[in-house]
Amino acid sequence: MNVEILKTKSKLKLSSTLDANIVPSLKESLLTMIHENKPIEIDASTVQSIDTLCSQMLLSASRTCHDQEISFHVVKQSQKFIDVMKLLDMTELLEDAA
């Protein structure tokens, strides 16, 4: 995973596998982006496996951004990402995808 802080937004491209091993890195990346107070774009195009904990972290980050009036969008979603979000009833992460 790689955080990219641009002038107008923050971007994060998710790894293909998101499991308990990636949690510390994902948490750090999300917190860094939230603290920038810029719109956030999460690229989920390569996600092939995502566990519940990582899904919950993304949902929590999304809600935190909403509370702080920071734009948060998951874009370029892989079919696997979409399927897991629907299975876990976390479809709010799928809304407004570009």
mmCIF file of the C-alpha atoms, coordinates in Angstrom:
data_MODEL
# 
_entry.id   MODEL 
# 
loop_
_atom_site.group_PDB 
_atom_site.id 
_atom_site.type_symbol 
_atom_site.label_atom_id 
_atom_site.label_alt_id 
_atom_site.label_comp_id 
_atom_site.label_asym_id 
_atom_site.label_entity_id 
_atom_site.label_seq_id 
_atom_site.pdbx_PDB_ins_code 
_atom_site.Cartn_x 
_atom_site.Cartn_y 
_atom_site.Cartn_z 
_atom_site.occupancy 
_atom_site.B_iso_or_equiv 
_atom_site.pdbx_formal_charge 
_atom_site.auth_seq_id 
_atom_site.auth_comp_id 
_atom_site.auth_asym_id 
_atom_site.auth_atom_id 
_atom_site.pdbx_PDB_model_num 
ATOM 1  C CA . MET A 1 1  ? 0.000   0.000   0.000  1.00 0.00 ? 1  MET A CA 1 
ATOM 2  C CA . ASN A 1 2  ? 1.130   3.436   -0.821 1.00 0.00 ? 2  ASN A CA 1 
ATOM 3  C CA . VAL A 1 3  ? -0.268  6.754   0.426  1.00 0.00 ? 3  VAL A CA 1 
ATOM 4  C CA . GLU A 1 4  ? 0.025   9.624   -2.008 1.00 0.00 ? 4  GLU A CA 1 
ATOM 5  C CA . ILE A 1 5  ? -0.606  13.092  -0.592 1.00 0.00 ? 5  ILE A CA 1 
ATOM 6  C CA . LEU A 1 6  ? -1.399  15.505  -3.399 1.00 0.00 ? 6  LEU A CA 1 
ATOM 7  C CA . LYS A 1 7  ? -2.170  19.201  -3.298 1.00 0.00 ? 7  LYS A CA 1 
ATOM 8  C CA . THR A 1 8  ? -5.929  18.666  -3.448 1.00 0.00 ? 8  THR A CA 1 
ATOM 9  C CA . LYS A 1 9  ? -6.471  15.108  -2.136 1.00 0.00 ? 9  LYS A CA 1 
ATOM 10 C CA . SER A 1 10 ? -4.957  12.018  -0.552 1.00 0.00 ? 10 SER A CA 1 
ATOM 11 C CA . LYS A 1 11 ? -4.865  8.692   -2.393 1.00 0.00 ? 11 LYS A CA 1 
ATOM 12 C CA . LEU A 1 12 ? -4.289  5.104   -1.284 1.00 0.00 ? 12 LEU A CA 1 
ATOM 13 C CA . LYS A 1 13 ? -4.006  2.075   -3.532 1.00 0.00 ? 13 LYS A CA 1 
ATOM 14 C CA . LEU A 1 14 ? -4.979  -1.028  -1.579 1.00 0.00 ? 14 LEU A CA 1 
ATOM 15 C CA . SER A 1 15 ? -2.966  -4.232  -1.759 1.00 0.00 ? 15 SER A CA 1 
ATOM 16 C CA . SER A 1 16 ? -4.444  -7.295  -3.417 1.00 0.00 ? 16 SER A CA 1 
ATOM 17 C CA . THR A 1 17 ? -4.670  -9.101  -0.067 1.00 0.00 ? 17 THR A CA 1 
ATOM 18 C CA . LEU A 1 18 ? -6.051  -7.283  2.961  1.00 0.00 ? 18 LEU A CA 1 
ATOM 19 C CA . ASP A 1 19 ? -5.869  -9.435  6.077  1.00 0.00 ? 19 ASP A CA 1 
ATOM 20 C CA . ALA A 1 20 ? -4.750  -9.213  9.716  1.00 0.00 ? 20 ALA A CA 1 
ATOM 21 C CA . ASN A 1 21 ? -1.100  -8.885  8.602  1.00 0.00 ? 21 ASN A CA 1 
ATOM 22 C CA . ILE A 1 22 ? -1.808  -5.593  6.849  1.00 0.00 ? 22 ILE A CA 1 
ATOM 23 C CA . VAL A 1 23 ? -3.886  -4.006  9.647  1.00 0.00 ? 23 VAL A CA 1 
ATOM 24 C CA . PRO A 1 24 ? -1.094  -1.888  11.230 1.00 0.00 ? 24 PRO A CA 1 
ATOM 25 C CA . SER A 1 25 ? -0.080  -0.494  7.844  1.00 0.00 ? 25 SER A CA 1 
ATOM 26 C CA . LEU A 1 26 ? -3.677  0.135   6.779  1.00 0.00 ? 26 LEU A CA 1 
ATOM 27 C CA . LYS A 1 27 ? -4.447  1.900   10.060 1.00 0.00 ? 27 LYS A CA 1 
ATOM 28 C CA . GLU A 1 28 ? -1.370  4.123   9.769  1.00 0.00 ? 28 GLU A CA 1 
ATOM 29 C CA . SER A 1 29 ? -2.175  4.980   6.150  1.00 0.00 ? 29 SER A CA 1 
ATOM 30 C CA . LEU A 1 30 ? -5.790  5.856   6.899  1.00 0.00 ? 30 LEU A CA 1 
ATOM 31 C CA . LEU A 1 31 ? -4.883  7.996   9.911  1.00 0.00 ? 31 LEU A CA 1 
ATOM 32 C CA . THR A 1 32 ? -2.217  9.844   7.910  1.00 0.00 ? 32 THR A CA 1 
ATOM 33 C CA . MET A 1 33 ? -4.742  10.626  5.211  1.00 0.00 ? 33 MET A CA 1 
ATOM 34 C CA . ILE A 1 34 ? -7.455  11.732  7.653  1.00 0.00 ? 34 ILE A CA 1 
ATOM 35 C CA . HIS A 1 35 ? -5.014  14.059  9.424  1.00 0.00 ? 35 HIS A CA 1 
ATOM 36 C CA . GLU A 1 36 ? -4.271  15.750  6.087  1.00 0.00 ? 36 GLU A CA 1 
ATOM 37 C CA . ASN A 1 37 ? -7.912  16.930  6.091  1.00 0.00 ? 37 ASN A CA 1 
ATOM 38 C CA . LYS A 1 38 ? -8.181  16.582  2.300  1.00 0.00 ? 38 LYS A CA 1 
ATOM 39 C CA . PRO A 1 39 ? -10.575 14.497  0.198  1.00 0.00 ? 39 PRO A CA 1 
ATOM 40 C CA . ILE A 1 40 ? -9.593  10.808  0.304  1.00 0.00 ? 40 ILE A CA 1 
ATOM 41 C CA . GLU A 1 41 ? -9.604  8.360   -2.612 1.00 0.00 ? 41 GLU A CA 1 
ATOM 42 C CA . ILE A 1 42 ? -9.130  4.659   -1.992 1.00 0.00 ? 42 ILE A CA 1 
ATOM 43 C CA . ASP A 1 43 ? -8.242  2.581   -5.069 1.00 0.00 ? 43 ASP A CA 1 
ATOM 44 C CA . ALA A 1 44 ? -9.586  -0.950  -4.587 1.00 0.00 ? 44 ALA A CA 1 
ATOM 45 C CA . SER A 1 45 ? -9.014  -2.137  -8.157 1.00 0.00 ? 45 SER A CA 1 
ATOM 46 C CA . THR A 1 46 ? -6.517  -4.873  -7.260 1.00 0.00 ? 46 THR A CA 1 
ATOM 47 C CA . VAL A 1 47 ? -8.256  -6.254  -4.148 1.00 0.00 ? 47 VAL A CA 1 
ATOM 48 C CA . GLN A 1 48 ? -8.664  -10.032 -4.431 1.00 0.00 ? 48 GLN A CA 1 
ATOM 49 C CA . SER A 1 49 ? -9.052  -10.858 -0.742 1.00 0.00 ? 49 SER A CA 1 
ATOM 50 C CA . ILE A 1 50 ? -10.286 -8.704  2.124  1.00 0.00 ? 50 ILE A CA 1 
ATOM 51 C CA . ASP A 1 51 ? -11.149 -9.846  5.620  1.00 0.00 ? 51 ASP A CA 1 
ATOM 52 C CA . THR A 1 52 ? -13.772 -8.448  7.954  1.00 0.00 ? 52 THR A CA 1 
ATOM 53 C CA . LEU A 1 53 ? -11.311 -6.482  10.093 1.00 0.00 ? 53 LEU A CA 1 
ATOM 54 C CA . CYS A 1 54 ? -9.912  -4.557  7.111  1.00 0.00 ? 54 CYS A CA 1 
ATOM 55 C CA . SER A 1 55 ? -13.435 -3.952  5.820  1.00 0.00 ? 55 SER A CA 1 
ATOM 56 C CA . GLN A 1 56 ? -14.420 -2.562  9.216  1.00 0.00 ? 56 GLN A CA 1 
ATOM 57 C CA . MET A 1 57 ? -11.356 -0.300  9.258  1.00 0.00 ? 57 MET A CA 1 
ATOM 58 C CA . LEU A 1 58 ? -12.325 1.161   5.890  1.00 0.00 ? 58 LEU A CA 1 
ATOM 59 C CA . LEU A 1 59 ? -15.903 1.672   7.053  1.00 0.00 ? 59 LEU A CA 1 
ATOM 60 C CA . SER A 1 60 ? -14.711 3.320   10.270 1.00 0.00 ? 60 SER A CA 1 
ATOM 61 C CA . ALA A 1 61 ? -12.424 5.643   8.298  1.00 0.00 ? 61 ALA A CA 1 
ATOM 62 C CA . SER A 1 62 ? -15.303 6.509   5.986  1.00 0.00 ? 62 SER A CA 1 
ATOM 63 C CA . ARG A 1 63 ? -17.556 7.379   8.918  1.00 0.00 ? 63 ARG A CA 1 
ATOM 64 C CA . THR A 1 64 ? -14.809 9.385   10.626 1.00 0.00 ? 64 THR A CA 1 
ATOM 65 C CA . CYS A 1 65 ? -14.336 11.371  7.429  1.00 0.00 ? 65 CYS A CA 1 
ATOM 66 C CA . HIS A 1 66 ? -18.074 11.927  7.158  1.00 0.00 ? 66 HIS A CA 1 
ATOM 67 C CA . ASP A 1 67 ? -18.149 13.257  10.733 1.00 0.00 ? 67 ASP A CA 1 
ATOM 68 C CA . GLN A 1 68 ? -15.229 15.584  9.947  1.00 0.00 ? 68 GLN A CA 1 
ATOM 69 C CA . GLU A 1 69 ? -16.743 16.617  6.591  1.00 0.00 ? 69 GLU A CA 1 
ATOM 70 C CA . ILE A 1 70 ? -13.886 15.066  4.616  1.00 0.00 ? 70 ILE A CA 1 
ATOM 71 C CA . SER A 1 71 ? -14.778 13.429  1.310  1.00 0.00 ? 71 SER A CA 1 
ATOM 72 C CA . PHE A 1 72 ? -14.039 9.657   1.320  1.00 0.00 ? 72 PHE A CA 1 
ATOM 73 C CA . HIS A 1 73 ? -14.533 7.517   -1.790 1.00 0.00 ? 73 HIS A CA 1 
ATOM 74 C CA . VAL A 1 74 ? -13.520 3.999   -2.711 1.00 0.00 ? 74 VAL A CA 1 
ATOM 75 C CA . VAL A 1 75 ? -12.881 4.066   -6.456 1.00 0.00 ? 75 VAL A CA 1 
ATOM 76 C CA . LYS A 1 76 ? -11.960 1.529   -9.133 1.00 0.00 ? 76 LYS A CA 1 
ATOM 77 C CA . GLN A 1 77 ? -13.426 -1.324  -7.103 1.00 0.00 ? 77 GLN A CA 1 
ATOM 78 C CA . SER A 1 78 ? -12.592 -4.906  -8.007 1.00 0.00 ? 78 SER A CA 1 
ATOM 79 C CA . GLN A 1 79 ? -15.474 -7.348  -8.268 1.00 0.00 ? 79 GLN A CA 1 
ATOM 80 C CA . LYS A 1 80 ? -14.138 -9.201  -5.223 1.00 0.00 ? 80 LYS A CA 1 
ATOM 81 C CA . PHE A 1 81 ? -14.168 -5.976  -3.190 1.00 0.00 ? 81 PHE A CA 1 
ATOM 82 C CA . ILE A 1 82 ? -17.754 -5.291  -4.264 1.00 0.00 ? 82 ILE A CA 1 
ATOM 83 C CA . ASP A 1 83 ? -18.846 -8.845  -3.442 1.00 0.00 ? 83 ASP A CA 1 
ATOM 84 C CA . VAL A 1 84 ? -17.344 -8.746  0.064  1.00 0.00 ? 84 VAL A CA 1 
ATOM 85 C CA . MET A 1 85 ? -18.822 -5.328  0.854  1.00 0.00 ? 85 MET A CA 1 
ATOM 86 C CA . LYS A 1 86 ? -22.258 -6.590  -0.181 1.00 0.00 ? 86 LYS A CA 1 
ATOM 87 C CA . LEU A 1 87 ? -21.832 -9.791  1.828  1.00 0.00 ? 87 LEU A CA 1 
ATOM 88 C CA . LEU A 1 88 ? -20.886 -7.785  4.942  1.00 0.00 ? 88 LEU A CA 1 
ATOM 89 C CA . ASP A 1 89 ? -23.672 -5.242  4.291  1.00 0.00 ? 89 ASP A CA 1 
ATOM 90 C CA . MET A 1 90 ? -21.120 -2.436  4.018  1.00 0.00 ? 90 MET A CA 1 
ATOM 91 C CA . THR A 1 91 ? -22.521 -1.078  0.786  1.00 0.00 ? 91 THR A CA 1 
ATOM 92 C CA . GLU A 1 92 ? -22.064 2.522   1.901  1.00 0.00 ? 92 GLU A CA 1 
ATOM 93 C CA . LEU A 1 93 ? -18.410 2.020   0.874  1.00 0.00 ? 93 LEU A CA 1 
ATOM 94 C CA . LEU A 1 94 ? -19.645 1.316   -2.657 1.00 0.00 ? 94 LEU A CA 1 
ATOM 95 C CA . GLU A 1 95 ? -21.680 4.515   -2.981 1.00 0.00 ? 95 GLU A CA 1 
ATOM 96 C CA . ASP A 1 96 ? -20.485 7.292   -5.261 1.00 0.00 ? 96 ASP A CA 1 
ATOM 97 C CA . ALA A 1 97 ? -17.663 5.182   -6.728 1.00 0.00 ? 97 ALA A CA 1 
ATOM 98 C CA . ALA A 1 98 ? -16.011 6.763   -9.745 1.00 0.00 ? 98 ALA A CA 1 
# 
